[in-house]
C-alpha cells in the first residue's frame, strides 16, 4: 500500500455546508486521525464479516452487501461532516494538503488517478479527497487478506485498471489472479478467516501506535524504532538492526575498536508485510503440531504464496 496518510484521514458523500472552526491544525489532525480510525475499523471488520458469511453460503455476495454498504456510507458521511466542521483550508495547508495529488502519478491505479484529480477548494472537498485515497487502501488490504475474493473486492482485474483498490497488490507479483471462489464452511475458510482477523487486528494496533506517536511530536525514527538502548557486547558479538534506525557509537577511551560492517537485504521490503509474514511463521511454529495436517499444509501454502506475492525476486 503505497499511499501513506498516517497523520491525517478521509471522507465522501453528501455536501456538508459547515464553516470550520478557526485555524487549529493540531485539532484538525487529531480529528482526522480519530474519525478515520473509526471508519477504517468499520470498513475492515464490516467487509471482513461479510466475506466470512459469503464463503459459508450465508450471504449471496458480492461484498460489501447492501446492509453493510449502507452502514459504511452513513459512517463516511458522519466522518466527513466532523472533519469539514473542524478543518479549515489553512489547517489543510499546514498539514500538507495543498491539493489531492499524492505519491507518484505513474504508479496510480484507476481509482487513485480519480482521487488525484479531485479538487480541494473547501473543507468538504478536503474530506472527500482523503476518503478517496484511504478507501482505496482499505480495499487493497482486504483483497490481500481475502485472496479468494480479491477480484470481487477490487471490482475486476487486480491491476492498474482497478476502480476500487490502490495499486501495489498481489497481481503484479503473481502475474495472475488468485483462485476466485467461495471456500465453503471448512478448513480453507477457517484458515483465511484467521488470517483476515489477525491481519486487521495487527494493522489497527500498529497504526494506532504510530498515530499516537506522531501526535506527540514524534518523527519517523522514534515512532518506527525502539526507545534509546545502549549495548556493550563482548568481542566477536554483533548487533543486527534496520538500516534506517538512528544509531551511534561511543568514543573509545582505552584500546581500539575493530568492527566488521555488512548489510542484509530482505526479500520483502515493506515492513508491515514482513512483520505479517513473521507472525504467520510464529503461528506455524507454535501451533503447527496442534493443527490438522491438512490445515497446516494450507497455512504453509499461504505463507509461500504471500512470500511470492510480496517478495522481490532473488
N, C-alpha and C positions, 0 to 999 in steps of 0.2 A: 504494500500500500504506500504509494508514493506521496499522497497528499498529507502533509503534517500540519494540523492546525491545533496543536495541543493546547496552546494558551488562548484559544478563542472558542468558537462554537458553530451553530446552524439555525435554519428555518425555512418556511414556504407557506402557500395557501392564500387566504383572503387578504385584501389590502387592510392595513391597520393604520388608521388615521389618528396617531397619537404623537404628541410632541415629546421628545425625550427630555429628561431632566438636564440641568446644567452640566457642562462638561465635567466628567469624572471618569477617566479611563480605567482606574483601578476598579471602581464599582461595575463599570461596563464589562471588564474582563471577568470578574467574579460571576456576574450574571450569566454571561455566555457559557462559562465552564459549568456552572450549576445546572442551567437549563438543558444544555445539550448532553450532559451526563445522564439526565433523566430520559431524554429522547433516545440516546444510544442504548440504554438498558432496556427500554420498552421495545425498541426495534429488534435488537438481537434476540432477546428472550421470547418476544411475541412470535416472530417469524420462525425461530427455532422450534417452539412448541407446535406450531402449525405443521412444520415438516415432519416432526416425530409422529404426529397423528396421520399425516398423509401416507407415510411409509407403512403404517399399520393398517391402512384402509379405513380409518375412522373419519377422514375427510377426503373429498374427491380431488382437491387441488384445483388450480395451482395455488401456491403460497406466495404472498400472504392472501388468505381467504377474505371475503368481503367484510366479515366481522372484525378481523384483525386490522385490515386496511382502514376501516372507519375509525377504530381506536387510535391508530397511528396518525391519521390525518388530523384528528382532534388534538392529539398531543403536540403535533408540529405547530398547529395554529396557536396554541397557548404559549409555546416556547417563543415563537416569532413575536407575538404581542408583547411579551415581557422584555425581550431583547430590544425591540423597537422603542419601547417606553423608557428604557434605561440608557441606551447608547446613542449619542449624537454622532454626526459625521466627523466632528473634531476628535471624539474619542476613537472612532474607527481609524482615522489617520495616525493618531498616536500609537495605536496597536499594530499598525502596518497594513490596514485595509484601505489602500488608496483606490483600488478597483477590484474586480473579481478575477484577475488573472494570476494564478499561482502555478508554480512548477514550470517545467519546460513544455512549450506548446507542441513540439514534435512527438511527445510521449503520451498525448491525450487519447482517451477512448472517446467515443461519440458523445457520451453524456458529459465528460469533462470538457470537451470543446464547447458544448452548450452552456456549461457553467461559466466558462471563461468569457463568454460573450454577454453575460448578464450585466446590466447597468447597476451602479451603486451611487445613486443620487439622493437617496433618502435612507432613513434608519430601517424602514421596512424592506427596502431593496438590499440593504446590508445583510439582514437576517435571511432573506431568500437566497442570497449568494452563498452564505456559509452552509445553509441547509443542503444546497445542491451538491457541494463538494463532499460534505460529510456523509450524506446518504449513499452516494456512490461508493464511498469507502466501506460503509456498513455492509452493503450487499456483496461487495467483493470478498469481504472477510467471511460472510456467511457461505458464499459459494465455495470457499476453500474448506470450511469445516463440514459442509454438507455436499460433498462432491457428487453424490448420486443425483442431486437436483440442481447442479450448478447452472446448466443452460436455462432451466426454468427461472432461477433467481435473477440471472443476468439478461433475460429476455431474448435468448438465442445464442449465437456463436460466442465463445469465450475469447474474444479478441478485441481489437480496437473498434470494431463496429458496434459494441455493446452500448445500448441506450440507457442502461441501468447501473452497470458496475464500472468501477475505476479500472484503468489499465494496470497490468502487473500481476494478474492472476496466473493460474496454472497452465493455461492453454499454450502460452508462449514457450513453456519448458517441455510440456508433454508432446506438443505438436498435434494433439488430438484431444477431443472432448472425452472426459471420463465416462464410463458406462452409466447411462442415464436410465433409472428405473426406480420404482418403489421397492424397498428392501424387504417388506413383509415384517411380521411380528416374530423375529428370530434373532439369532446371534449377530447377523450383519447389522441390523438396525440397532441392537443394543450397543454394539461397538461404535457405530457412527454417532449415536446419541450421547455416549460417554465423551467422545472427542468434542462434540459440539458444546456440551455443558462445561467441560474443562477449559476449552478454548475461550468461551465467552467469559467465564469466571476470571481467567488469567488476564484477559485484555482489560476488563473493567477494573481489576485490582491494580494493574500496572499503570494505567492512565490516571487513576485516582491519586496514586503516589506522585507521579510526575507533575500533575497539575497542581497539587498541594505545594510541592517544592518550588514550582515556578511562581506561584502566588506569594510565596515567602521571600522572593527575590533571588532564588537560585538560578544558576546558569546551567549550560549543558553538562559541564564537568561534575559539579557536586550533585546534580539531580540524577544523572545516569550512573555515577560512580558510588563508591563507598565513602564512609567517613574517613578522616585522616588517620592513617595507620603507619606505624613505624616498625621496621624489622631489622634485626641484627642476626644474620644467619652464619652458621659455621662455614668454613672453606669448602667449596665444592657443591654448595646448595644453590638453587635457582628460584626465582620468582617469575611466574607467568601472569601477565595482566593484559587487558585490552590496550592497544597502542594509543588510543585517544584519552587514556587516563592521565590526569595531571600527576607527574611524579618528579622526584628529585633524589639526589644522594647527598649525604653529609660529607663535610670536609674530612679528609684523612689527616689525623694529627700525629700518628705514630705508625711507621712502616709504610707499606704501599698496598694499593688495591689493584688486583689484576682481574679483569672481567671479560667474559665472552658474551657477545650480544647476537641474538638471532631472531628471526621472525617466523611465526606460524600463521598461515592464511587459511581460514575456514572456508569450506566449500559453500557454506550458507552465509552470505554476507549480512543479511538482515538480522539484527539481534533478537527481535521478537520471535521470528520464525525459528531461529537457532535455539532459543530457550524453550519453545513449544516442543521441538524435537527432543530436546534433552529431557523434558518432563515425561514425554511418551516413553523414552528409553528407561526412565526410572520406574514407571508403572510396569513395563515389561519385565524389568529385573526383579522388582519386589513382589509382583503378583502373578508372574508367569506360571509358576508351579501350581497356583491355586485356580488357574483358568482351565476351561476345557481346551483340549488340544486344538480343536477347530477354530475357536475364538482367538487363541494365542497366535495361530498361524495368520489369521486375518489381521490382527494387530501388527504383526511383523510386516505383512504386505503393505499396510497403510504407512508404516514408518518408511519403508523403502520407496513407496510412491511419492511421499512428501519430500524425501531427500532428492529424488529425481526432479520433482517439481521446482523446488526452491534452490537446489544446489547448482553451482556453476560446474561446467564440465571440467574434469581434471586435465 
